[in-house]
Amino acid sequence: MKYYCSKLLFLLLIIFSVQIMGQQRGTLRGLVSDSTSGESLPYGNALVKELGIGASTDANGFFLIPSIPANNTYTLLVSYVGFRTKTLRFVVQPNKVTHMDIELSPSGVELETVEKIGTRVMEENATDIGLQRISMKDLERQPQGVELDVFRSLQAQPGVQTTGDVSSRYYVRGGASNQNLVLFNGVTVYNPFHAMGLFSAVDPEMINSAEFYKGGFTAEYGTRLSSVLDLVTKDGNKNQFGGSATASLLTGKMLIEGPIPNGSFIVTGRKSTSTEVLKKFLNKSAPFNFYDASFKLNYTLPYPDAVSKFTAFGFLSYDEMVDDSPLKEDFNWSNNIFGFNWFLAAAESPLFLEIGFSYSNFKGELLPKLSNSRPKRNELTDFTMKMDFAYVYDSKDEINLGLYFSDLDTKLFQQNELGGIYDVSGKGSNIVAFAKYKMLRFDNFGLDAGIRYNMAGYSKNGGGAIEPRVSMTYRFIPQVAFKASWGIYQQELITLTDDDDIITLFEPWVITPGYIDPSKATQYSAGLELNLLSELTVQGEVYYKVIDNLATINKKKVFPTDNDFVAGDGESYGLETMVNLNTELINLTTAYTLSWVYNTVDGWLFHPRYDSRHSVNVSLEINMGAGWIISGMWYYSKGRPFTQTIGFYDKFSPIDIDNPGSVASAYFPYTMLGDRNLGRLPDYHRLDVNVTKKFDFDFIRCQFSASIINVYDRANIFYFDRDTGEQVNTLPFLPSATIKIEL
Amino acid sequence: MKITFGLLALLTLMVVFSSCEEDILIKGEFRQKYTLNGIVNGDDSTQFVSILQNYDVEGIDPSINEENMFISGAYVRMWYKDTVYILTDTLISITKQNGQLDEVGIYYTNDFKPAFGERVEIEALLENGRRLKSYTDVPKKIDFVLDEVGVDESAREIPGPYENKFELAWSSVSNKQFYRPRFKIIYDRYFAYDDTRRYEEVPSEYIESEGEYIPVYSGITQGGAGYFSLEALDIAMQKISEGMPVKSGFRIMLLQVEVTIVDQFLAAYYSSSGNLQDEYSISLDKSDYTNIEGGFGIFGSKIIQKTSFTLEPDYIKSFGYNPFYE
């Protein structure tokens, strides 16, 4: 350990002692926020008008524009969707970082017929292949259904598949659902679902921004093979106390926020109020009861040029399903997350430093009572400490270094059908160092090359793994950019669930057992981005992903001594296109995905259930003015795989095992299955519409949304009940409404 | 605005064209398969085996099949120690669920009773040349552990030293066998019109649900113990004479413990046949366990080991019954 630390310190010394002698040039750093709340505005735009250079704000609202000729006065245009564009004059000091706090005013709903859309600034060399940035504003505009949900909004992205309306679990570019990393202010949420996966447990009211990597994620992200959803929560209103209350058919929730000296706080709470609407999802009633709560408290030291911000946050969620009948089992599961961060943007140097400590705990339990089920219990505790450094050179190049230490403890107790007890405890520490260099010195070329080195792994075979990652962008002409990425990814934590279980309540996490190597994915992607008009963007990406040692539940396990997992292989490839037309009146996005997914387990090659050859999502939002927004979303996907019935046989019923003569007569008809997932269900399609009206009553802001899911009542098949032959469909025509009141 | 309406019209058209119901190919190509089922009985010299073929029906409801799927004429042999036993097919009468008599085919031999721990192999050669093979190891003997409460077996009486539940443990040299304990109160009815020996099974527990007592029995487990609550024993004792006003016509003999020991294959088959999934999870493709090479079904073995306990005379009398041993 000492060896690694000394090497790291030496590296840091070299890096920060490098002085790029950019004579008479300086750096502009800005923090863009909402003038009414002080909330930072992620993914906004800053443009130096005279130089034609600019930058986007990051998830924390910061932007950095280096290498600006010093001592001249320039015009800075700062814009954000739904806010008035602000024009500022500034001068940068030579070889210094000039810091600006920039507040944007929201465009008043009642004053204008149509909200202004901020001017878009193109980051010509941004290495962002596979990355989708979603702001809360984007989320609110989509059809909400029963409950506004971050995860369900991801399902509209090309390359993201689902297995039906019931679950908000998602599958990215051929990866299983447990290969998706969900981060809450940088901390892993292990089970981010309510009610069997029907809804996300993270309240969208709390979210300020979301970055979603479908692949090609760079070296700072790890521990999963397929995707990263990085959720950053709001800081809370820095200017005044406020709150909101929202009611839907499923939940009631509240938000309170306000200023504290040099900082702010925000607290949200949500609780299920009625689960009646869930009958539509499950075709039966389920006695769910759930809540979630989150908070964030931040304090910024009052330095004029530097930003030194301390943040404490937490996220708690709890679900239970308690059945009155002693013959039916009970369930409960919870997430508890607490974190502390210190963020520093240095005064005299374009250096960013972030240090964080976090605790994430997941517990899940099945209490069988007197049902046929067997008791199950899973607990996972994750203590993580991390340090991230970023330094931006005058050349615009950037270097990032990080050191992560995560100590994980998993406990799994479960009984199999034969009463055999598994009491498996796993403990491991993942120590990771990463370094990456972002070459952004050329206006038309960007490169992000990095490496993750797992000094120690959670699992027996996980240490020593090296995960190189490269992502690049080359813009031929201002309207056309070529992007590509390559990377190796390792995953050492897996869930003991089967993706053929279309609904599962118990999804235990375990560290990859020693008898198989950790899963490893190699991802390749390449794409073109066409910025034909200022309002029209066309994107196309192709990807290829291979997964080795794909930890798959051992379906042949019958004896306690049999292994829980077997190592399989996975392969997926496809093409994704997206066309986005964004004007002041309408926002139209069309996404198409052509994809293939193959898994090989025990020598059998098959398509997993989330393999859909063609998917189309069309979303249209019309800003009618005067606070009226109409939106619609149409989903289409080619039929998903299922296993066909190839005949029937009379299966011996071993109920009377004391009577061997019963083999003559104790039979029941049983379905014989064909080769796995060789059949295809009918195509899936659905149209959702949403109407939102914003209006003010004196000092109260109101938002009323009415949604209809499955407008034309398409009978999309969920599954066939093999015992009854019944076709079970997904959501039927379902109207719902939400009202939100803000103070 | 024109663009908007154009797009909306396009969307509507797409919806109209794709809303039509589609045929779903639920069923794939039918393939002929065979099943062999047999439970080698360590408690008897008669061994049965059934061989069936699979079938297809119109639609997806297999219960409409009326055809007898038994396959006769197969050459079925069992190997036990150094001897080969040939099973012959015959028809036996059974009573169907609707009460009607039916004849079903079965292969049998009544020539051997396998001992604890011995291997039995089977091979069935069908007339079309298909071969089905398997084997089973008859479970090994278990030893009941009787010193749990520190009293000698001969002195063991129930309820005796037990406070809430009675538990009997056992030990075995094999970890590849599974157990199902059953507890039976053996009693005589000695009425003039009915003089028979009967038994009342004691479940592990009774649970009360909506005014009714529902028995909970032990399933097949790998665990080395079985139990029943003394409350369950009380209820079982009452059930012996349920609805009968004259309690003195019952004579309670003993409590018999029967542990059915099954081999690992039969245990696995048993567990895969049961619905042990929770109420809300949905798994599409249930696993279909078999140990038959070349087909489906199960070839396993079982043997029962018994021991008995006495019930305290005073306890028996408290229900108005007579004790057999006093």
Boltz contact constraints between the chains, C-beta under 6 A:
constraints:
  - contact:
      token1: [A, 326]
      token2: [B, 207]
      max_distance: 6.0
  - contact:
      token1: [A, 328]
      token2: [B, 279]
      max_distance: 6.0
  - contact:
      token1: [A, 329]
      token2: [B, 278]
      max_distance: 6.0
  - contact:
      token1: [A, 370]
      token2: [B, 207]
      max_distance: 6.0
  - contact:
      token1: [A, 370]
      token2: [B, 216]
      max_distance: 6.0
  - contact:
      token1: [A, 372]
      token2: [B, 276]
      max_distance: 6.0
  - contact:
      token1: [A, 373]
      token2: [B, 278]
      max_distance: 6.0
  - contact:
      token1: [A, 417]
      token2: [B, 271]
      max_distance: 6.0
  - contact:
      token1: [A, 417]
      token2: [B, 276]
      max_distance: 6.0
  - contact:
      token1: [A, 418]
      token2: [B, 178]
      max_distance: 6.0
  - contact:
      token1: [A, 418]
      token2: [B, 222]
      max_distance: 6.0
  - contact:
      token1: [A, 418]
      token2: [B, 267]
      max_distance: 6.0
  - contact:
      token1: [A, 418]
      token2: [B, 271]
      max_distance: 6.0
  - contact:
      token1: [A, 419]
      token2: [B, 221]
      max_distance: 6.0
  - contact:
      token1: [A, 419]
      token2: [B, 222]
      max_distance: 6.0
  - contact:
      token1: [A, 419]
      token2: [B, 223]
      max_distance: 6.0
  - contact:
      token1: [A, 420]
      token2: [B, 222]
      max_distance: 6.0
  - contact:
      token1: [A, 500]
      token2: [B, 284]
      max_distance: 6.0
  - contact:
      token1: [A, 500]
      token2: [B, 285]
      max_distance: 6.0
  - contact:
      token1: [A, 501]
      token2: [B, 283]
      max_distance: 6.0
  - contact:
      token1: [A, 502]
      token2: [B, 282]
      max_distance: 6.0
  - contact:
      token1: [A, 502]
      token2: [B, 284]
      max_distance: 6.0
  - contact:
      token1: [A, 503]
      token2: [B, 281]
      max_distance: 6.0
  - contact:
      token1: [A, 503]
      token2: [B, 282]
      max_distance: 6.0
  - contact:
      token1: [A, 504]
      token2: [B, 281]
      max_distance: 6.0
  - contact:
      token1: [A, 505]
      token2: [B, 280]
      max_distance: 6.0
  - contact:
      token1: [A, 505]
      token2: [B, 281]
      max_distance: 6.0
  - contact:
      token1: [A, 555]
      token2: [B, 287]
      max_distance: 6.0
  - contact:
      token1: [A, 558]
      token2: [B, 268]
      max_distance: 6.0
  - contact:
      token1: [A, 558]
      token2: [B, 289]
      max_distance: 6.0
  - contact:
      token1: [A, 586]
      token2: [B, 4]
      max_distance: 6.0
  - contact:
      token1: [A, 634]
      token2: [B, 11]
      max_distance: 6.0
  - contact:
      token1: [A, 643]
      token2: [B, 285]
      max_distance: 6.0
  - contact:
      token1: [A, 644]
      token2: [B, 27]
      max_distance: 6.0
  - contact:
      token1: [A, 644]
      token2: [B, 28]
      max_distance: 6.0
  - contact:
      token1: [A, 645]
      token2: [B, 26]
      max_distance: 6.0
  - contact:
      token1: [A, 645]
      token2: [B, 27]
      max_distance: 6.0
  - contact:
      token1: [A, 646]
      token2: [B, 28]
      max_distance: 6.0
  - contact:
      token1: [A, 646]
      token2: [B, 30]
      max_distance: 6.0
  - contact:
      token1: [A, 646]
      token2: [B, 31]
      max_distance: 6.0
  - contact:
      token1: [A, 647]
      token2: [B, 30]
      max_distance: 6.0
  - contact:
      token1: [A, 647]
      token2: [B, 54]
      max_distance: 6.0
  - contact:
      token1: [A, 647]
      token2: [B, 56]
      max_distance: 6.0
  - contact:
      token1: [A, 648]
      token2: [B, 55]
      max_distance: 6.0
  - contact:
      token1: [A, 648]
      token2: [B, 62]
      max_distance: 6.0
  - contact:
      token1: [A, 649]
      token2: [B, 35]
      max_distance: 6.0
  - contact:
      token1: [A, 649]
      token2: [B, 54]
      max_distance: 6.0
  - contact:
      token1: [A, 650]
      token2: [B, 52]
      max_distance: 6.0
  - contact:
      token1: [A, 650]
      token2: [B, 69]
      max_distance: 6.0
  - contact:
      token1: [A, 652]
      token2: [B, 37]
      max_distance: 6.0
  - contact:
      token1: [A, 654]
      token2: [B, 269]
      max_distance: 6.0
  - contact:
      token1: [A, 654]
      token2: [B, 270]
      max_distance: 6.0
  - contact:
      token1: [A, 654]
      token2: [B, 273]
      max_distance: 6.0
  - contact:
      token1: [A, 657]
      token2: [B, 302]
      max_distance: 6.0
  - contact:
      token1: [A, 658]
      token2: [B, 260]
      max_distance: 6.0
  - contact:
      token1: [A, 660]
      token2: [B, 39]
      max_distance: 6.0
  - contact:
      token1: [A, 660]
      token2: [B, 41]
      max_distance: 6.0
  - contact:
      token1: [A, 660]
      token2: [B, 48]
      max_distance: 6.0
  - contact:
      token1: [A, 661]
      token2: [B, 48]
      max_distance: 6.0
  - contact:
      token1: [A, 663]
      token2: [B, 37]
      max_distance: 6.0
  - contact:
      token1: [A, 663]
      token2: [B, 38]
      max_distance: 6.0
  - contact:
      token1: [A, 663]
      token2: [B, 48]
      max_distance: 6.0
  - contact:
      token1: [A, 663]
      token2: [B, 50]
      max_distance: 6.0
  - contact:
      token1: [A, 664]
      token2: [B, 50]
      max_distance: 6.0
  - contact:
      token1: [A, 664]
      token2: [B, 92]
      max_distance: 6.0
  - contact:
      token1: [A, 664]
      token2: [B, 104]
      max_distance: 6.0
  - contact:
      token1: [A, 664]
      token2: [B, 106]
      max_distance: 6.0
  - contact:
      token1: [A, 665]
      token2: [B, 94]
      max_distance: 6.0
  - contact:
      token1: [A, 665]
      token2: [B, 104]
      max_distance: 6.0
  - contact:
      token1: [A, 669]
      token2: [B, 62]
      max_distance: 6.0
  - contact:
      token1: [A, 669]
      token2: [B, 63]
      max_distance: 6.0
  - contact:
      token1: [A, 673]
      token2: [B, 285]
      max_distance: 6.0
  - contact:
      token1: [A, 674]
      token2: [B, 28]
      max_distance: 6.0
  - contact:
      token1: [A, 679]
      token2: [B, 25]
      max_distance: 6.0
  - contact:
      token1: [A, 682]
      token2: [B, 22]
      max_distance: 6.0
  - contact:
      token1: [A, 682]
      token2: [B, 24]
      max_distance: 6.0
  - contact:
      token1: [A, 685]
      token2: [B, 18]
      max_distance: 6.0
  - contact:
      token1: [A, 712]
      token2: [B, 15]
      max_distance: 6.0
  - contact:
      token1: [A, 712]
      token2: [B, 19]
      max_distance: 6.0
  - contact:
      token1: [A, 719]
      token2: [B, 284]
      max_distance: 6.0
  - contact:
      token1: [A, 725]
      token2: [B, 60]
      max_distance: 6.0
  - contact:
      token1: [A, 725]
      token2: [B, 61]
      max_distance: 6.0
